[in-house]
Amino acid sequence: MQYGQFPDPRFTIAHLSDVHLLSPGRKQYDAIVPEMGLMLVLERLSRLTPAPDALVFTGDLADKAEPAAYARLRELVEPFAASIGAQVVWVMGNHDERAPYAKGLFDRELTGDDIPAQDAVHDVGGLRIVSLDTSAPRYHHGELSDEQLAWLGDVLATPAEHGTILALHHPPIPVPMLPQAAVIELLGMDRLAAVVEGTDVRIIVGGHYHYSTYSTFAGIPVSVSSASCYTTDVAPKDRLISGVDGHQAFTMMHVYDDRIVNTVVPLAEAPEVSGFGLDMLPVIDAMSPEERTDTISRKDSDFNLGVEGPMIEPQP
């Protein structure tokens, strides 16, 4: 059903970040049970129509890179994704470690001191999603090797049918609300810009900072999702940096042929102060476009004045 001037989106993508899952029984900072945040995310996602075509997790999947945490992540996410017909896209973060990440999520055994970056390409009905590993082993800032940039350039040399989403953990943006966090930003952003500029990359999505923010990079929109475990208070009182148990959220991306719409979805429930039940939907759907305008848009309609009763007279 089309209610306005735009068609339905071609793709619906859930962008989630910074799950920071721990092995069962462990807490972050003796306060946060990260699994609870992930469960809230999945419950919220189960309400959405249409269901997401893909779930994109932009890094820091396991807080301590524990095998049990990756196992629990798969146990929770993969059956849910299968039940709604969604692909899962994992992305490395600075809290993840390449060997346990590869083993825990992809059943790949990697050994040695020079484990390669965990980059991957996913196809979602012609929409390409590139998972780019920006992790720097033993550090929290982000890096990209010459080999990775060459690989990415080769991937992007052939445009995808519906364009590309570039998913990475360290977003290539300034952080004016948290300037000290620039110490752990992605290094060498100009090198990445030279690769992506002028390609079919439609949006870059990331996490890392534990709050939602937006910018552009090399002419490309950038969307940063908040965290599902704990978040950063960007206006703290008498604190330099403040991580808080509140404001957790994820981002929904609705991909149209000519644009992408990003919507922040909070995890916490809030008291409803106005609204209508689902029984109203068939009534609205049965209206003509003119009836909807007269009933819903007109300021002095019974609908907007709160008059009880049917919004329109039943049709014979």
N, C-alpha and C positions, 0 to 999 in steps of 0.2 A: 504494500500500500504506500503510495507516494503522497505525502501531505503538502509538500512545498515544491520549490523549483528544481531541487537537485534529485537525481536518481539515487537509488540505494548504493552504498559503497561497494566497490568490487571485492575488497578484502577487509577483514577485520582481524587485527593483530593485538594481542595482549602483550604489553611491554612491562616486564617485572624485573626487579633488580635487588641485589644485596640481601639475599635470603639469610646468609650467614648461619646456615644450619649447623648444629652441633650433634655429636652422638647423643643418643637418648639419655635423659637425666641431667645433662649439663646445661648451665645457664651462662648467658653473656653478662659480665659484670655483676654476677650474683643476683640478677634482677630479671633478665629477659629470657624467655623460652622461645627461641626463633621459630620453632615448629608451629607455634600458635599463630604467628603472623602469616606463615605460608598457608595454614589451614583456612584462615580468614580470606586470603586471596582466592583460593580455590572455591570457597563457598560463594563469594561474590561473583566469580566468573560463571558459576553454575546458573546464575539468575539471568544471564545476558542472552538476548535474542537479536541478531543471530549469534551463535556461538563463535568464538575466535577460530580463525583458520590456522593460527600458529600462536604458540606461547614462547616468547623470546625472553630469556633470562640473561641479563647483561652483567654477569659476573658476581664474584664474592658469593659463590653458591654454598661453600662450606667454610665456616669461620676459621677452623684450624686444619683444613684439608684432611680431615679424618675419613678413613674408608667407611666407617659406620655412618657418617653424615651423608656421604654421597649415596650410599645404599638406601638410606631413609628417604633422601630426595627423590630417587627413582621410584621407590615404593609408593610415594604419595602422588607424584606428578604424572608418571607415565600411564597408569590406569585411568586417571582422570582425563588426560589428553585423548586417550584412545576412545573414551566414552563419548566425547564431543566431536571426534574426528579432527583433532588439531595436531599439527606437527609440533615437536619440541625443539627449540634451538637453544643450546647451551653455549655460553661464552665464558672464557677464563677471566678471573679477576685477580687482584693483588693478594687476596687471602687464599686463593686456590693455589695448588701446586700441580705442575704438569703431569707428573707420573701418577699420583693418586686420582687426579681428575680424569685422565685417559682410562685408567683401570676401572674407576668407579662408575663412570658414565658411559663408556664405550667398550669396555671389556678388552682394552688394548694394553699389553704389557710393554712398558717403556722403562729402560734402565740406562745407567750411565750418567755422566756429568753434563752432557750436552744434549738434553732432550729438546727436540724441535718445538717451535711454537705450535699451538693447537688451533690452527685456522681451519675453517670449513665453509663450504658453500651449500645452501639449501634451496630447493625449488619448491615454491608454494603456488602451483597452478600458473606458472609463468612470472610470478613475482620472485625475484632472487633476494635471498637474505644471506649476507656474508658475515660469518662469525670471525672476528679478527682478534687475535690474542695480543693484548697490549701489556701483558704482565712482564715485569723485569725480575727474574729470579733473585730472591733475597732482599728485594726492595718493595716499597709501596708505590713509588711513582711508576709511570708507564713509559714503555719504549717500543719502538718498532725497528726491526733489523732491515738492512738493505735487501736481504732475501725476501722478507715478508712484503716489502713495498713493491718489489719486482713481481712477486706472485700476484699481489692485488692488482697491479697494473695489467697483467695478463688476463686476469679474470674479467676486469672491467672493459677490456679492449673490445669485447663482443657484447653489445647491449642485450639485456634481457627483455622479454616480450612486454612486461609491465614495469620495468625498471628495477632498481636495486635498493634495498635497505641495508645500510652498513651498521652492524651491531658490534660495539666494543665496550670495554669497561670504563676506560679513562676518556671522558668526553673532551673533544678539542675546543674548549671554550674558556673564557675568563671566569673567575669566581669572585665577583666584587662583594658579595654578601659574606664571604668567608675567605678573605685574602690570604691568610696563612696557609690555606689548603693548596695554594699554588705550588708549594714545595713538593707535593705528591701528584702534580698534574702530568699529562702526557708530554714527554720531551720531544723535541724535533717536529712540532706540529707543521712547520712549513714544508717539511719533506712529504708529509701525508697530503697536505693541500695540493702539492704539485701533481700527485697521483690521481686525486678524486675530482679535481676541478675540470668541468666540461664533460664529465662522464654521465652515465644514466643513474647515478646515486641520487635518490629522491629525498632521503632523510638519513641522518646519522643518529643513532640512539645509544645511550650509555647510562651509567649509574655513578657509583664511586662516592658521591658527595652526600648521599642520604637525604636529599631534598629535591623537589621538582624544580627544574629551571629550563630555560629555553634560550637559544641563540642561533647564530648562523656561522658557517665555516666554509670558506672557499665558495660562497654563494649557495650553500646547501643548508636547509634547516637542521637544527640540532635539538633533540628532545632528551632531557635527562630525567629519568624516573626516580622517585623517592625509594625508600627501602621498606621492606615488610617486617624487619626486626626492630630497629630503633631508628630515630631520625635526628637530624641536626637542627637545633633551634637557631634560626638565622637572625633572631633578634633577642639574644639572651640578656639577662640583667646581671651585671657585675661578673660576667664570665667571658673568658677569651673564646673557648669552644665548649659547647654544651650539647651532649647527646641525650635525648629524652625519649621516654616511653610514651609516645603519642604522635599523632599526625601521620601515621604510616599510610602508604598509598601505593598504587600502581597506576600505569597509564594505558588507556585504550587508544589504539591508532585505527582510524577508519580511512582506508586507502581508496580514493576515487581516481578516475582516469587523469584528472588535472590538478589534484590537490590531496593533502593528507590532513585530517583533523585529529588533534591530540586532546584527550580528556583525562584529567586526573580523577581517579576513583579512590576516595578514602576508604580505609578498612573499618574504621569504627562506626558502629550504628549511632544514629542521632534521633531524638524524638521528632516525630512528624507533627507539624503544626497545620498543614493543609494538604489536600490531595484527593484523589479519586481511586476507587477500586477498579479492578480489571473488568468488572461488568460494564464499565463505561465504554470500553474499546469497541465492541460491536455497534454501539450506538453512534459513535463518531465515524466508524468505517461506513455506516449505512448512509451518512450524509453526502450530499453533493458538495463540491468545492465551495459553491456559493453559500450553502447552508452552514458549512463550517466557519466561513468568514463572518456570517451574521451572528452565529451563536457563540463562537469562541473568541473572535477578535473584537467584536463590537463591545465597547465599554459598558453600555447600559443594558446588555442582554441579561436575561434571567440567570444564565450561567455565571456571568461575572458579578452579578449582584447577590449571588448566593441564594437565589429563590429555589425552594425545593420543588421537585417534580421533574418530569421528562424534559430534556433540553430541546426536543422538537416533538411536534405532534406525531403520533404513529402514522405511517403511510398506509393508505387503504390497499 
